[in-house]
Amino acid sequence: MTKKMQVKSNMIYFYFLVACLLFQNPLTCLADEKLLVVTEVWPPFRIASPDSKYGFTGIDIDILEGLERHLNLKIEIQRHPFARALEMIKTGYADLTTGVAYTDQRATFISYVPTPYYAVRPVF
């Protein structure tokens, strides 16, 4: 399998897993009929682009656009510093974030997909 095919396969798997997570508790995310995504700039995954639909472009934004199309939901993306975005996820104010490295502490309030399309480890 080529690298391009593997990335596409992982993206499809990602969409499926996110859909499963969303519909596990649909009242939470469907009450407003939109998902609130909180994130920060981190090229090439999330690139500031004030003229684009979400204020961002990049790999993660392409995935979010696919979710929006496939799940027929509106997605709102807000830019917040990393620590604030994590807190918004933890407190339930936001529905989704992208590009968060796995830690046992974060796993207490974040449902990670089992097979990420890209993996990094936190340095600190």
C-alpha positions in Angstrom: 0.0 0.0 0.0 1.4 3.4 -0.9 1.9 6.1 1.6 -0.9 8.2 -0.1 -3.3 5.2 0.1 -2.4 4.7 3.7 -3.1 8.3 4.6 -6.5 8.2 2.8 -7.3 4.9 4.6 -6.4 6.5 7.9 -8.6 9.5 7.2 -11.6 7.4 6.4 -11.0 5.4 9.6 -10.7 8.7 11.5 -14.1 10.0 10.1 -15.8 6.7 11.1 -14.4 6.8 14.6 -15.3 10.5 15.1 -18.8 9.7 13.9 -19.1 6.9 16.4 -17.9 9.1 19.2 -20.3 11.9 18.2 -23.3 9.6 18.0 -22.5 8.0 21.3 -24.0 11.1 22.9 -25.7 12.9 20.1 -27.6 15.4 22.2 -24.4 17.1 23.3 -23.2 17.9 19.8 -26.5 18.1 17.9 -28.2 20.5 20.3 -26.8 23.4 18.3 -26.4 21.4 15.2 -22.7 22.3 15.1 -19.4 21.1 16.5 -17.2 23.6 18.2 -13.6 22.8 17.4 -10.8 24.6 19.3 -7.3 24.6 18.1 -4.2 26.7 17.5 -1.8 27.3 14.5 0.6 24.4 13.9 1.8 24.2 10.2 1.2 22.2 8.1 -1.7 20.8 10.1 -3.4 24.1 10.9 -2.2 27.3 9.1 -3.7 30.7 9.8 -5.6 31.9 6.8 -8.0 34.8 7.7 -9.6 34.7 4.2 -10.6 31.0 4.3 -13.9 29.6 5.5 -12.7 28.7 9.0 -9.8 31.1 9.4 -7.4 28.2 8.9 -6.2 25.9 6.2 -4.1 22.7 6.4 -4.3 19.0 6.8 -6.5 19.0 10.0 -8.9 21.5 8.4 -9.2 19.2 5.3 -10.2 16.4 7.7 -12.7 18.7 9.6 -14.3 19.7 6.2 -14.7 16.0 5.4 -16.4 15.5 8.8 -18.7 18.4 8.1 -19.7 17.0 4.7 -20.1 13.4 5.8 -21.9 14.0 9.1 -24.0 16.9 7.6 -23.1 19.1 10.6 -21.8 22.6 10.8 -18.4 23.1 12.3 -17.2 26.2 14.0 -13.4 26.5 14.5 -12.1 28.9 17.2 -8.5 29.7 17.7 -7.4 29.5 21.3 -4.0 29.0 23.0 -3.3 25.3 23.5 -3.9 25.2 27.3 -7.2 27.0 27.0 -8.3 24.7 24.2 -7.5 21.7 26.4 -9.5 23.2 29.3 -12.4 23.9 27.0 -12.4 20.2 25.9 -12.1 19.1 29.6 -15.0 21.2 30.8 -17.2 20.3 27.8 -17.4 23.8 26.4 -15.9 22.6 23.1 -16.6 19.3 21.3 -13.4 18.6 19.4 -9.7 19.5 19.1 -7.1 18.4 16.7 -3.4 17.5 16.9 -3.2 16.7 20.6 -0.4 14.3 21.6 -1.5 11.4 23.8 -0.8 11.5 27.5 -2.4 9.4 30.3 -3.6 12.6 32.0 -5.3 13.9 28.8 -6.9 10.5 28.1 -9.1 11.1 31.2 -11.0 13.7 29.3 -10.1 13.2 25.6 -11.3 10.2 23.5 -8.4 9.6 21.1 -8.8 7.7 17.9 -6.8 4.4 18.2 -4.9 4.9 14.9 -3.8 8.5 14.4 -2.8 9.7 10.9 0.2 11.4 12.5 1.8 10.9 15.9 4.1 13.0 18.0 5.2 12.8 21.6 5.1 15.7 24.1 8.6 16.9 25.0 7.8 18.2 28.4 
